[in-house]
Amino acid sequence: MNTSEFYQHIWQDYIRMTPQAEAIADALTARGETVRNDHIAFRTFNQGPTQLAALEPLILALGYQRFEPYHFSAKKLDAVGYTPPHPDLPRIFISELRVEELSPASQAILNPLIDQIPADASADASVFWRGRPWSAPTFADYQVLAAESEYAAWLSIIGLRVNHFTININALAQMSEVAELNEFVEDLGFQINASGGRIKGSPAVLLEQASTLASTQEFEFAGGDRHSVATCYYEFAKRYYDDTGQLYQGFVAASADKIFESTHSQG
């Protein structure tokens, strides 16, 4: 599979979960902008056939290179950033939840889900858009997870899939600031994630980021209960050049920590 096919599949899966992203991209295109993607991100567990170590060979096979690791102690997450084989392609960010660090109650919910993942789940790149490879949890179990880890709750019902695309502000012709894009998106009727500030990062750390609050979608939980939950969001990023004249390629952990909260419950 080439990168073009990969991103076509990922984008279609993403906009099914995140109609706001298609609306925002279409609105920018209607203004004459070319919308380019800075990076995409995936969430997974650190156990079972879809842990990061099993997914990484699929990313490397697309020509990507491992850039650097990141750690989020409070959220019990580890992550790795990957740089693309061509500058026109987006970066990739994959995070995984340290399941063994959650409470016994949460582990008792998650372990049976992880046990359902087929052994060959990561045999090809379709693992990134096939959707949840386990049966839906009960809504009560979802709530138990959400009380401890929104990330765990999100994964339990959404499954392994892209959780955001990111507009590359550097590539826009009519906007150059994150604040401008935030205002544009709000004028379209979408909310901005204000956790940690409406703009995360700064020129001093070579990266500024913002994001919408996630779309919501109704899911059927075990037992037939149906509830709306947060799905995915759209991010915006502006990168700066370092002292050597190189455009910053990484991610800022402190900013990413708050970007994760774009999928927190809004109710």
C-alpha positions as CSV (number, residue, x, y, z in Angstrom):
1,M,0.0,0.0,0.0
2,N,1.3,3.5,-0.9
3,T,0.9,6.6,1.2
4,S,-1.9,8.0,-1.0
5,E,-4.1,5.0,-0.5
6,F,-3.3,4.9,3.2
7,Y,-4.4,8.5,3.7
8,Q,-7.5,8.1,1.5
9,H,-8.7,5.3,3.8
10,I,-7.8,7.2,6.9
11,W,-9.5,10.4,5.9
12,Q,-12.7,8.7,4.9
13,D,-12.9,6.9,8.2
14,Y,-12.1,10.1,10.0
15,I,-14.8,12.3,8.5
16,R,-17.4,9.6,9.2
17,M,-16.5,10.1,12.8
18,T,-15.8,13.8,12.6
19,P,-18.1,15.6,10.2
20,Q,-16.9,18.9,11.6
21,A,-13.5,18.3,10.0
22,E,-14.9,18.0,6.5
23,A,-17.0,21.1,7.0
24,I,-14.0,23.1,8.2
25,A,-11.8,21.9,5.4
26,D,-14.5,22.6,2.8
27,A,-15.0,26.1,4.2
28,L,-11.3,26.8,3.9
29,T,-11.1,25.4,0.4
30,A,-14.1,27.6,-0.6
31,R,-12.0,30.6,0.5
32,G,-9.3,29.5,-1.9
33,E,-7.0,27.8,0.7
34,T,-5.1,24.6,0.1
35,V,-5.6,22.5,3.2
36,R,-2.5,20.5,4.0
37,N,-2.2,18.1,6.9
38,D,0.5,18.6,9.5
39,H,0.1,15.3,11.3
40,I,-2.4,12.6,12.3
41,A,-2.6,10.6,15.6
42,F,-3.7,7.2,16.7
43,R,-4.6,5.8,20.1
44,T,-4.1,2.2,21.3
45,F,-3.3,0.0,24.2
46,N,0.3,-1.1,25.2
47,Q,-0.9,-4.7,25.4
48,G,-2.1,-7.2,22.8
49,P,-1.6,-7.4,19.0
50,T,-2.2,-3.7,18.4
51,Q,0.3,-2.2,20.8
52,L,2.6,0.4,19.4
53,A,5.5,-2.0,18.8
54,A,3.2,-4.1,16.5
55,L,1.9,-1.0,14.6
56,E,5.3,0.6,14.1
57,P,6.4,-1.7,11.3
58,L,3.4,-0.7,9.2
59,I,4.3,3.0,9.6
60,L,8.0,2.3,8.7
61,A,6.9,0.3,5.7
62,L,5.3,3.5,4.4
63,G,8.7,5.2,4.5
64,Y,8.3,6.9,7.8
65,Q,11.1,7.2,10.3
66,R,10.9,7.1,14.1
67,F,11.6,10.6,15.4
68,E,11.4,10.7,19.1
69,P,9.4,9.2,22.1
70,Y,7.1,11.1,24.5
71,H,5.8,10.3,27.9
72,F,2.7,11.5,29.7
73,S,2.9,10.4,33.4
74,A,-0.4,11.7,34.6
75,K,-2.4,10.2,31.8
76,K,-0.4,7.0,31.8
77,L,0.6,7.2,28.2
78,D,3.7,6.7,26.0
79,A,3.9,7.9,22.4
80,V,6.2,8.1,19.4
81,G,6.4,10.6,16.7
82,Y,7.3,9.6,13.1
83,T,8.6,11.9,10.3
84,P,7.4,11.3,6.7
85,P,9.4,10.2,3.6
86,H,8.4,13.5,1.9
87,P,7.8,16.9,3.3
88,D,4.3,17.1,1.7
89,L,3.2,14.2,3.8
90,P,2.0,14.6,7.4
91,R,3.8,13.4,10.5
92,I,2.4,10.5,12.5
93,F,1.9,10.4,16.3
94,I,0.9,7.1,18.0
95,S,0.2,6.9,21.7
96,E,-0.5,3.9,23.9
97,L,-2.1,3.5,27.3
98,R,-0.2,1.8,30.0
99,V,-3.0,-0.5,31.0
100,E,-1.1,-2.1,33.9
101,E,-1.0,1.2,35.7
102,L,-4.8,1.6,35.8
103,S,-6.8,0.5,38.8
104,P,-7.8,-3.2,39.1
105,A,-11.4,-2.3,38.3
106,S,-10.4,-0.7,35.0
107,Q,-8.0,-3.4,34.1
108,A,-10.8,-6.0,34.7
109,I,-12.8,-4.1,32.0
110,L,-10.0,-3.6,29.5
111,N,-8.3,-7.0,29.6
112,P,-11.2,-9.0,28.2
113,L,-11.5,-6.4,25.4
114,I,-7.8,-6.7,24.5
115,D,-8.1,-10.5,24.6
116,Q,-10.6,-10.3,21.7
117,I,-8.1,-8.7,19.4
118,P,-7.1,-11.2,16.6
119,A,-3.5,-12.3,16.8
120,D,-3.0,-11.1,13.2
121,A,-4.7,-7.8,13.7
122,S,-1.6,-5.8,12.7
123,A,-0.8,-7.9,9.7
124,D,-1.6,-4.9,7.3
125,A,-2.3,-1.2,7.4
126,S,-6.1,-1.7,7.4
127,V,-5.9,-2.1,11.2
128,F,-5.8,1.7,11.3
129,W,-9.3,2.1,9.9
130,R,-11.1,-1.2,10.4
131,G,-12.6,0.0,13.6
132,R,-13.0,-1.6,17.0
133,P,-11.8,-5.2,17.0
134,W,-13.7,-6.1,20.2
135,S,-17.3,-6.1,21.3
136,A,-18.7,-3.0,22.8
137,P,-18.4,-2.6,26.6
138,T,-21.5,-1.9,28.7
139,F,-22.2,1.8,29.3
140,A,-21.6,1.2,33.0
141,D,-18.1,-0.1,32.3
142,Y,-17.5,2.8,29.9
143,Q,-18.4,5.2,32.8
144,V,-16.1,3.4,35.2
145,L,-13.3,3.8,32.7
146,A,-14.1,7.5,32.0
147,A,-14.0,8.3,35.7
148,E,-10.3,7.2,35.7
149,S,-9.1,7.7,32.2
150,E,-11.0,9.4,29.4
151,Y,-8.5,7.9,27.0
152,A,-9.3,4.4,28.2
153,A,-13.1,5.0,27.9
154,W,-12.6,6.5,24.4
155,L,-10.6,3.5,23.2
156,S,-13.1,1.0,24.7
157,I,-16.0,2.2,22.4
158,I,-14.2,3.9,19.5
159,G,-11.3,1.4,19.0
160,L,-8.0,1.9,17.2
161,R,-8.5,4.6,14.6
162,V,-7.2,8.1,13.8
163,N,-8.4,10.6,16.4
164,H,-7.4,13.7,14.7
165,F,-6.0,15.3,11.5
166,T,-4.2,18.6,11.8
167,I,-4.4,21.7,9.6
168,N,-0.9,22.9,8.7
169,I,-1.2,26.7,9.3
170,N,2.2,27.3,7.7
171,A,0.7,26.2,4.4
172,L,-2.3,28.5,4.5
173,A,-2.2,31.6,2.2
174,Q,-4.7,33.9,4.0
175,M,-4.1,33.0,7.7
176,S,-0.8,32.9,9.5
177,E,-1.9,32.7,13.2
178,V,-3.5,30.0,15.2
179,A,-5.9,32.7,16.7
180,E,-7.2,33.5,13.3
181,L,-8.1,29.9,12.5
182,N,-9.7,29.5,15.9
183,E,-11.9,32.5,15.2
184,F,-12.7,31.2,11.7
185,V,-13.7,27.8,13.1
186,E,-15.9,29.3,15.8
187,D,-17.7,31.4,13.2
188,L,-18.6,28.1,11.6
189,G,-20.2,27.1,14.8
190,F,-17.6,24.7,16.3
191,Q,-16.1,25.0,19.7
192,I,-12.4,25.3,20.6
193,N,-10.7,23.2,23.3
194,A,-9.7,25.7,26.0
195,S,-8.0,23.2,28.3
196,G,-4.5,24.7,28.9
197,G,-5.5,27.8,26.9
198,R,-7.0,28.3,23.5
199,I,-3.5,28.1,22.0
200,K,-1.1,25.6,23.4
201,G,2.7,26.1,23.0
202,S,4.5,29.2,21.8
203,P,7.2,30.4,19.4
204,A,9.7,29.7,22.1
205,V,9.0,25.9,22.0
206,L,8.7,26.2,18.1
207,L,5.2,24.9,18.0
208,E,1.7,26.4,18.6
209,Q,-1.4,24.2,18.5
210,A,-5.1,24.5,19.0
211,S,-8.0,22.1,18.4
212,T,-11.8,21.8,18.3
213,L,-13.8,19.9,20.9
214,A,-14.5,16.5,19.5
215,S,-17.6,15.7,17.5
216,T,-20.1,13.4,19.1
217,Q,-21.8,10.3,17.8
218,E,-24.3,7.8,19.1
219,F,-23.0,4.3,19.8
220,E,-24.7,1.1,20.9
221,F,-23.2,-0.4,24.0
222,A,-23.5,-4.0,25.2
223,G,-27.0,-4.7,26.3
224,G,-28.5,-2.3,23.7
225,D,-28.0,1.0,25.5
226,R,-27.4,3.8,23.1
227,H,-25.4,6.9,24.1
228,S,-23.7,9.8,22.4
229,V,-19.9,10.0,23.1
230,A,-17.1,12.2,22.0
231,T,-15.4,10.8,18.8
232,C,-12.6,12.8,17.1
233,Y,-11.5,16.4,16.6
234,Y,-9.6,18.7,14.2
235,E,-6.3,20.2,15.3
236,F,-4.4,23.2,14.0
237,A,-0.6,23.6,14.1
238,K,1.9,26.3,13.4
239,R,5.6,25.4,13.3
240,Y,8.6,27.6,13.7
241,Y,12.2,27.5,12.5
242,D,15.0,26.7,15.0
243,D,18.4,28.4,15.3
244,T,19.8,26.3,12.5
245,G,17.0,27.3,10.1
246,Q,15.3,23.9,10.3
247,L,11.5,23.7,10.7
248,Y,10.6,22.0,14.0
249,Q,9.5,18.4,13.3
250,G,8.6,17.2,16.8
251,F,5.8,17.6,19.3
252,V,5.6,19.4,22.6
253,A,4.5,17.0,25.4
254,A,3.0,19.7,27.6
255,S,0.8,20.9,24.7
256,A,-0.1,17.4,23.5
257,D,-1.2,16.6,27.1
258,K,-3.9,19.2,26.8
259,I,-4.8,18.4,23.2
260,F,-5.7,14.9,24.4
261,E,-8.5,16.5,26.3
262,S,-10.3,17.5,23.1
263,T,-12.1,14.2,23.5
264,H,-13.2,14.7,27.1
265,S,-16.9,14.5,27.8
266,Q,-18.7,17.8,27.2
267,G,-21.8,16.8,29.2
